[in-house]
Amino acid sequence: MADEAAQLITVCQCLTEDDCLTAEEVYQLADWLNRHPAAADQWPGNLLIKPLQDVFADGRIVAAEVARIGGLLIQIEQEWVTRHGALPNNTAVGPFTHLPAQLPTLPFDWSVLVDGQRERVNLTTQTCSCDEYFRERSRFPMGHFSRCCVHMARAMAELKPDQGWPTWLDALIVDCDTRGRGTAVTADWSLIAVPGGPALVSSGSKQWLSVFAPRGQAYGRFGYSLSEKRWSFSLAPDAGPTIAAAIAASAQ
């Protein structure tokens, strides 16, 4: 139980870190509590349930309600310090652990059919004969996720090892293969250590970033706006505040 309370305090720290709580972050807080009932049944989570229910009662969130929740989060943090002497070590406020991550090399050199188009894929050299690869992806170094066109993704989906890919890599490959496209062509990809499992994040100049991270029992794909500091459709991964803070720190 104490661990759940400490996790909630860490979430509060992430949301109040920039002194500017948003409606999107109020949604994230409510979503986190919904998925962590043990935290909602004890202090300080039980202090948040009724105020959050009041916020959502009329189907809209106004600035005064956001400010009220923000003030309550600050009060909760202050009470935690009174009770425990200090806030818990907040892994969401960096430095963040960036893990090594690269596209795998495999002994595969064969043709792959996607949507009636057959192309030659070599996963040892991470190359493909398709126009998209030569036009947009060949400039990236070996191992870079942006080298992966739709044909490479299909090949890796078909060559999945018996023990499986790492969960974050499997989520990326499945997403590309089912959507019939390659990875986002962007300058950098980061694998960030967060609670629940690593998060794979595309970073670059685009407003919306792709994030592959745990939610519940499985990995999923999420969109995050760096400029608006919000998750697409208010849908965030379990470690959403931590990942958002890591993205912001990397962009500085």
N, C-alpha and C positions, 0 to 999 in steps of 0.2 A: 504494500500500500504506500509506504514511504517513497518508493521508487516512482510510483505514478504521480505523486504530488510533486516530486522534484522535476519530473518531466514536464508537468504543467507549468511550473515556475520557469523552466527553460523556454517553453513556448511563449510565456508572457514577456520574458526578456527580449526575445526576438521581435515580438510585435511592437514593443515600446522602445526599441533600440534607437529609432530615428526621431522619437518624440512626435510622431505624426501617424496616429492610427487611422486606417481607412476602412470603408465599408467592406471591401474585399477581405481585409484581415479579420474583421468581425465574423464574416462567413467562415474563414479558416478556423478561427477559435471554436465556433459552434460545431463545425465538422469534426475537429479533433476530439472534443468532449463526447460527441455522439459515438465515436469509434473507440473511446476509452472510458467505458462506464464506471470502472473502478475509481478513476480519478474524479468523475462527476459526483460520486457518492460520498466523498470525503472532503475535508478542507484542503485546499481552497476552492476546489471545483464546485462544491455545493453552493458557494457564494455567487457563482456565475450563472447557474441554471435559470433562476427566475428573471434576472435582468436580461439575459439573452432571449428568453421566451417573450418578454415584453417588447423587445426590439423587433422581433419577427412577427408579432401578433397581427399587424396591419399589412403585412406583405411588402413593406418598404422600409428603408433605413435612412433616417435623416441625420444631419450633422450633429445635432444635439445628443442624439442617442449614441453615436459613435464616440463623442467626447465623454459621455457618461461611462461607457464601457472602458475607455482609456484610463479615466480617473480611477476606476475600480481596480484595474490591473496594477496601477502604481501603488495603490493602497495595499494590495495583496503582496506585492514585492517587499514593501516596507515592513509589513507584518512578518513575512518570512525572515527578514534580517533580524527583527526583534526576537523571534523564536529560536533562530539557529545561528545567529551571529554573522552570517554572510549568505549571499546568494549562492546557489550551486554553481559549480564550474560549468560555464555555458559553452558547449562545444560549437554553438552557432555563431560565436563571435570571434572566430579565427584565432591563431592561424589555422587554416583548413588543411587537412591532409589530402593531397592530390596523389592518387594511386597510379601506378603505371598501367597503361591500357593501350593495346594496339590490335588492329585487325589480325586475325590468325593467318599464318601461312600453312597451306595444305598441299599435299601431293596430288593436285588435280589440274589437268590440262585437257579440256574437252569442250564440246559445244553444248550450249544451254538454250532452251527454247522458252521465250516469254512472250505471250500475246502474239504468237505466230512469227516472231522474229528470232532467228537462231544466230547466236554469236559465240565466238570462241573465248572461253574464260580460262585463265591460268592463275590459280590461287597460290602458286609458289612465288610467282613474280607480281601477283596482285594486279593483273592487267586484263583488259577485255578488248575485243575487236569493235565494239559499238562506237558510234559517232560521239555519244555523250561522254564516254570515257576519255577519248582523245581531246574533245573540245573543252571539257570542264574539270576532269578529274586527274589526268595524267601528271599534272604539275605538282601534285602533292607527294610527299615522300612515302616510301614503303611503311606500312603500318598505320598510316593516317586514315581515319575513318571516312574522310571525304573521298577516298579512292573507290569506295564501294558503290558501284552502279547497281541497277536492278538485276542484271545478270549475275553479278557476283553474289548478291543477296540470295538469289534463287539457288545458286550452287551451294552456298553455305547452309541453306535450309535443307537441301537434299543430303548433304554430307554431315549432318549433325552427329557428333560422336555418341557412343553408347552411354557415356557418363553425362552427356549433355553439355551445352555451352554454359559458361557462367550466366547466371540469371539475367544480369543487365545486358549482356551481349545477345542472349537469346531473344529478349524483348525487342532489341533493335532489329535483329534479322527478321523476326516474325512480322514486325511492323512494316518493314520495307517490302517483304515478299507479298504480304496480303494486300498492300496498297499499290503494288506494281510500280515501285519507284526505288531509287537508290537512297542513300543517306543524304541529309542536307549538306550542300556544298558550302562549307564555312571554314574559316581560317583555323579554328581550334576546337578541340573536343577535350573535355575534362572529366575524369572519373574521381568523384569526391566521396570521401568516407563520411557517411551519415548513419544515424541509428537505423537499423533494419536492413542495411545492405547498401553497397555503393550506388551512387547516382551518376549516370552518364549524362553530361550536359553539352550541347552544342553551343559554342560561343562565337561571337563575331559581330559584324556591323548590323545584322538584321534586328528588327525590333522584337520579333518573337523568337524565342529560343526553344529548342526541343529538349525535354528532360525525360529520361527513362529511369524510373525510381519505384520503390515499393509502395503499394497501397493495399492494405489488408494482407491477403495471403499471396499476392502475385505482383509482378512488375507491370507497370503500364507506361504509356506515353502521355506526357503532359506538355502544355504550352505555357511559357512564362514571358511576360512582357517586361523587359528591362526598363523601358522608359516610364511605363505606367505602374510598375511594381505590383503586378497582379497576375493571377493564374487564369488561364482561359476558361470561360464558363464557370468560374469560381470553383473549379475542380483542382485540388492540390494533392500531391502525394503525402504520405504519412509525415515525412520530415520536411514538409513544405517551408516552414519558417527558416530552418537550417539551410536548406538549399538556396532559398532566396537571398539569405545573408551571404552565402558563399559566392553567389553570382555577383552581387553588388560589390563585394570585396575584390573580386577578380577584375571588375570593370574599372576600378579606380586607378 
